[in-house]
Amino acid sequence: MTTTTLAALVPLLPFLGALGGLAVGRTAPGFVRPLAILPTLTAAVLAVLVAVRQGGGRAIDAATQLTPTGSVPIDLALHLDGFAVLVAVLVTVVATCVQLYSTAYLRDDARYPSYAALVSLFTSAMLLVVYSGDLMVLLVGWEIMGICSYFLVGHYWETPEARAASLKAFLVTKLGDVPFLIGLFALAADTGSFRITKILAAVAHGGLEHPTLIALLLLAGVAGKSAQFPLHTWLPDAMAGPTPVSALIHAATMVAAGIYFVARLLPVFAASGAALVVLAVMAAVTMIGSGLAALAQDDIKRVLAYSTIGQLGYMSGALAVGDRGAAVFHLISHGAFKAVLFLAAGVVIHAAGTNSLAAMSRMSGLARRIPDAYWTMTVALLALAAIPPFAGFFSKEAVLVAAEHTALGDRAVAPAAAGWTILIAGLLAAVLTASYAVRLWLLAFRGRGAEVPDHGKQPLAMTSVLWILAVPTIGFGLTAGMLGDWFDGHALTPSLTTAVLATGVTLVGGLVTYGAWRHTTALAARTPIGAVAAHPGAEPALVEAEAMTSHTAVYGTIADAPDPADPGRLLLGPLHRHAVTGFHLDALYTALFVRPVRAAARLVRFLDREVVDTYVNGTGAVTRLLGTAVRRAQTGNVQTYVSALLAGSLALAIAAVVFANVNAGS
């Protein structure tokens, strides 16, 4: 079987699994779990085989015309380069782990069949984006992911939080998709094709007439899909969905799609220095702002959500300095350890009975209750903080090295201003990343207070995938020197300067946070405010749904009390109240967009009801009155009709004589 045939099966198998799951979900529920796991697992095996066959060498292309369009054709095309085959392996492996994890996490959920089918469809759509060699076909997968995220984030639709979060995610990403679509058409108009290979060839020969306009339009869609400032606000709220969905969105699909798209078409963006500077500023604000916000969050999943936004900022920063190899390297590395973090967080939530770090800080023994989640989450947090020798260290250093080379003029792809922006912001973000990672670990696993109730051993389906994903979290970075062929042919090894500098500031951030925690813990010991009642043993999805609906419902009125043991409050000081709300961006957008739109809607409703309806109702009333008058004249008496006819004829004759005399006199 040829490599292209195998590649075509990779997105097709999860799609068929989704159709099969929907078809038999009600009639044969016993087949739902096999149809969720086996097609995705088989796709993962095939994706690995495709990656081995491609070998990081020359890109493999295959295409057939999908439909004649007259001017710009649309092709069903595959483009398999080193980036595509590695990202496909990441997507399929993470999706398989998520499906396996979900069999236990949503074991008693009545909507599991539709959930599993949507996850499979989500996976298939992302794989279509990864392998597609035509932008219109890529757009199909891009939009399907948006639809799937709407349903998956709103899985607990009974709760207002889930409904609002799903709608917000859909609207914000669609807001970016409008200019994105215009940018795709403008790009095709300039280059004469939607095929990626032809577009890149045209760009190489100076075929773009409006590079800055096209790049900025495309960046709007990327900012929405990959949660970059200022369209990032939907991602923290998307934590209202089940934890496995969060892992899939944050690690391998949806948010990764925008980064991957820019990496695929980087020469288009590099054709405009202004666009790269805009991307660099956007990435810098995203990195620093998300780090500050993560340091103030109480919900463990929201901390991880803001960490995802920050790491996406690193990837965008690598693209802004023209190094797509570093960007995709960090994308794959981040996908592994972020999947571990979210799936381990699901185990933590189940064991603690709450999402709240403040509540966990008042519990003891959590690490002993869930050793698998404790150790794998510890490893993943070390990778997130870029501590050597974990994967996050090597991939983050690759971004900083690329920024350093651009800032010093060793690379001419991007302006030096973009390099300095990313280098400085990346170092500041490294301090914040270490700080919120240490804070999360201390509050979750070093709490003091009542013993955490023993809810029994966690299901094997939930704990086994943590160790599977921990393997690349530990070892993937060590392969950086051996995977150069897959990353544009250059080794992604750290330089001594950036390694020492970044590791140093990371350690400083972690140590300062640890010192602040020691101080706040001592303060909390002198001013106790009560104990936390953990949620009784229940299914993980139920615990999460109730915790999301109301913290108070899960662990009492203590949820509303500030946590004196939180080092984030001490470190942020007066900035904490702003950081906890995401610096009031949602309030700003409400004032600038939501309220005016609602006011316009009220005006339209008033005009429709009071003006348009008045005319419509008035027309009907007049017609009804005329009908009533005419009806009274219909007596059925022939003498009345003849008399009326004669009277009318006489009136017409008199009128004719009068008008004739008037005309004769004039």
Secondary structure, DSSP 8 states (H G I E B T S, - for coil): --HHHHHHHHHHHHHHHHHHHHHHTTT-GGGHHHHHHHHHHHHHHHHHHHHHHHTTSS-EEEEEEEE--SSS-EEEEEEE-HHHHHHHHHHHHHHHHHHHHHHHHTTT-TTHHHHHHHHHHHHHHHHHHHHBSBHHHHHHHHHHHHHHHHHHHTTTTTSHHHHHHHHHHHHHHHHHHHHHHHHHHHHHHHHS-SBHHHHHHHHHTT--S-HHHHHHHHHHHHHHHTT-TTS-THHHHGGGS-HHHHHHHHHTSTHHHHHHHHHHTHHHHHT-HHHHHHHHHHHHHHHHHHHHHHTT--BHHHHHHHHHHHHHHHHHHHHHTT-HHHHHHHHHHHHHHHHHHHHHHHHHHHHHT-SBHHHHTTEE-HHHH-HHHHHHHHHHHHHHTT-TTSHHHHHHHHHHHHHHHHHTTS--SS-HHHHHHHHHHHHHHHHHHHHHHHHHHHHHHS--SEE--------HHHHHHHHHHHHHHHHGGGGGGG-GGGTTT------HHHHHHHHHHHHHHHHHHHHHHHHHHHHHHHS---------S--HHHHHHHHHH-HHHHH-GGGGS--TT-HHHHHHGGGHHHHTTTTTHHHHHIIIIIHHHHHHHHHHHHIIIIIIHHHHHHHHHHHHHHHHHHHHH----HHHHHHHHHHHHHHHHHHHHHHHHHHHH-
